[in-house]
Amino acid sequence: KITGKKVPLKYEQFAHTIGFALLMILFVVVTVRDVLGLF
């Protein structure tokens, strides 16, 4: 944390959820492209 203030828990959970969702989307896109490349 750069400032002394603590980030509210809901914002922290929100950030984690967004990051996780982006990772999942990226994983799915890469997998689909990989599978389509086989055919």
VEXDREN-396771 format. One record per residue: residue in three letters; x, y, z of N, C-alpha, C in turn. Coordinates in steps of 0.2 Angstrom, whole numbers, padded with zeros to 4 digits, always signed. Atoms other than C-alpha are relative to their C-alpha. Example, Ala and Ser with C-alpha at 12.3 -4.5 7.8 and 13.67 -1.06 7.14 Angstrom:
2
ALA+0004-0006+0000+0062-0022+0039+0004+0006+0000
SER-0004-0006-0001+0068-0005+0036-0004+0005+0003
! end
This chain:
39
LYS+0004-0006+0000+0000+0000+0000+0004+0006+0000
ILE-0004-0006+0000+0007+0017-0005-0001+0005+0005
THR+0002-0005-0006-0003+0028+0006-0001-0004+0006
GLY+0001+0003-0006-0006+0024+0024-0007-0003+0001
LYS+0007+0002+0000-0025+0021+0021+0000-0007-0002
LYS+0002+0007+0002-0031+0003+0020-0005+0000-0005
VAL+0005+0000+0005-0041-0001+0005-0006-0004+0002
PRO+0006+0003-0002-0059-0006+0009+0000-0008-0003
LEU+0000+0007+0002-0061-0025+0008-0004-0002-0006
LYS+0004+0002+0006-0075-0025-0005+0004+0002-0006
TYR-0004-0002+0006-0063-0015-0017+0005-0005-0001
GLU-0006+0005+0001-0049-0028-0014-0003-0006-0003
GLN+0003+0006+0003-0061-0042-0017-0002+0001-0007
PHE+0002-0001+0006-0068-0034-0032+0006+0000-0005
ALA-0006+0000+0004-0050-0031-0039+0002-0007-0001
HIS-0002+0007+0001-0046-0050-0036-0005-0003-0005
THR+0005+0003+0004-0062-0055-0044+0001+0002-0008
ILE-0001-0003+0007-0059-0044-0060+0007-0004-0003
GLY-0006+0003+0002-0041-0051-0061-0001-0007-0002
PHE+0001+0007+0001-0046-0069-0059-0004-0001-0006
ALA+0004+0001+0006-0060-0067-0072+0004+0002-0007
LEU-0005-0001+0006-0047-0059-0085+0004-0006-0001
LEU-0004+0006+0001-0036-0074-0082-0004-0006-0003
MET+0004+0005+0003-0050-0086-0085-0002+0001-0007
ILE+0002-0002+0007-0055-0077-0101+0006-0001-0004
LEU-0006+0001+0004-0037-0077-0107+0001-0007-0001
PHE-0001+0007+0000-0036-0095-0103-0004-0004-0005
VAL+0005+0003+0004-0052-0100-0112+0002+0002-0008
VAL-0001-0003+0007-0047-0089-0128+0006-0004-0003
VAL-0006+0003+0002-0030-0097-0129-0001-0008-0001
THR+0002+0007+0001-0037-0115-0127-0004-0001-0006
VAL+0005+0001+0006-0051-0112-0140+0005+0001-0006
ARG-0004-0001+0006-0038-0105-0152+0005-0006-0002
ASP-0004+0006+0001-0027-0120-0149-0003-0006-0003
VAL+0005+0005+0002-0041-0132-0151-0002+0001-0008
LEU+0002-0001+0007-0047-0124-0167+0006-0001-0005
GLY-0006+0001+0004-0029-0125-0174+0002-0007-0002
LEU-0001+0008+0001-0029-0144-0173-0004-0002-0006
PHE+0004+0002+0006-0043-0145-0186+0001+0003-0006
! end
